[in-house]
Amino acid sequence: MAKDHPTGESGLYSALLELKTPEECYRFLQDVCSYAELSAMEQRYNIAEKLVSKQSYTSIMGNIGASSAIISRVSRVISKDDSVLRRLLEEKADAATEE
């Protein structure tokens, strides 16, 4: 395992929990991520939203411009039983339908 492999034990995760607004989170992530890293995270989140709402790979490829490989990777992540990303997106969708 690489010396700098993420362990989940860094102060980074506690720092994320201290952020109060989406703007503050965005600015923090700009501080710690490159433009490419932040763009990739946003793209993957957007793909996950679309997959959770049952959009097809073809539709996602056309709307977001992501490759089928990236869409497939995100699909595998949200298909796991313990996917926090899927849980958050489903809760968000449920809250939106309750409004």
C-alpha positions in Angstrom: 0.0 0.0 0.0 1.3 3.5 -0.9 2.5 5.6 2.0 -0.1 8.3 1.2 -3.0 6.0 0.6 -6.2 7.5 2.2 -7.1 5.8 5.5 -10.1 7.8 6.7 -8.1 8.8 9.7 -6.9 12.2 8.5 -8.2 15.5 10.0 -9.6 16.2 6.5 -12.9 14.3 7.3 -13.4 16.2 10.6 -12.7 19.5 8.8 -15.4 18.7 6.2 -17.9 18.2 9.0 -17.1 21.7 10.3 -18.2 23.4 7.1 -21.6 25.2 7.4 -22.7 26.1 3.8 -22.3 24.7 0.3 -20.3 27.9 -0.6 -17.9 27.3 2.3 -17.5 23.6 1.3 -16.9 24.6 -2.3 -14.2 27.1 -1.2 -12.6 24.5 1.1 -12.5 21.9 -1.7 -11.0 24.5 -4.0 -8.2 24.9 -1.5 -7.4 21.2 -1.2 -8.2 19.9 -4.7 -7.0 20.6 -8.1 -9.5 21.9 -10.7 -9.4 18.4 -12.3 -10.0 16.6 -9.0 -12.9 18.8 -8.1 -14.4 18.6 -11.6 -14.1 14.8 -11.5 -15.9 14.6 -8.1 -18.7 16.9 -9.3 -19.1 14.8 -12.4 -19.3 11.6 -10.5 -21.8 13.0 -8.1 -24.0 14.2 -11.0 -23.7 10.8 -12.6 -24.8 9.2 -9.3 -27.8 11.5 -9.1 -28.9 10.5 -12.6 -28.4 6.8 -12.0 -30.4 6.9 -8.8 -33.2 8.6 -10.7 -33.0 5.7 -13.2 -31.6 7.6 -16.2 -29.9 5.4 -18.8 -26.2 5.3 -19.5 -26.9 6.7 -23.0 -28.8 9.7 -21.6 -26.1 10.4 -19.0 -23.3 10.2 -21.6 -25.2 12.7 -23.8 -26.1 15.1 -20.9 -22.9 15.0 -18.9 -20.3 13.9 -21.5 -18.9 11.2 -19.2 -17.5 8.0 -20.6 -19.3 4.7 -20.1 -16.4 3.5 -18.0 -16.9 6.3 -15.5 -20.6 5.8 -15.5 -20.1 2.1 -14.9 -17.7 2.8 -12.0 -20.2 5.1 -10.3 -22.9 2.6 -10.9 -20.8 -0.1 -9.1 -20.3 2.3 -6.2 -23.9 3.1 -5.7 -24.9 -0.6 -6.1 -23.1 -1.6 -3.0 -25.2 -2.3 0.1 -23.2 0.1 2.2 -23.1 3.0 -0.3 -23.3 6.2 1.6 -23.6 8.2 -1.7 -26.7 6.2 -2.7 -28.3 6.6 0.7 -27.7 10.4 0.7 -29.1 10.7 -2.9 -32.2 8.6 -2.0 -32.8 10.6 1.1 -32.5 13.8 -0.9 -35.0 12.5 -3.5 -37.4 11.4 -0.8 -37.3 14.8 0.8 -38.0 16.5 -2.5 -41.1 14.4 -3.1 -42.4 15.2 0.3 -42.3 18.9 -0.3 
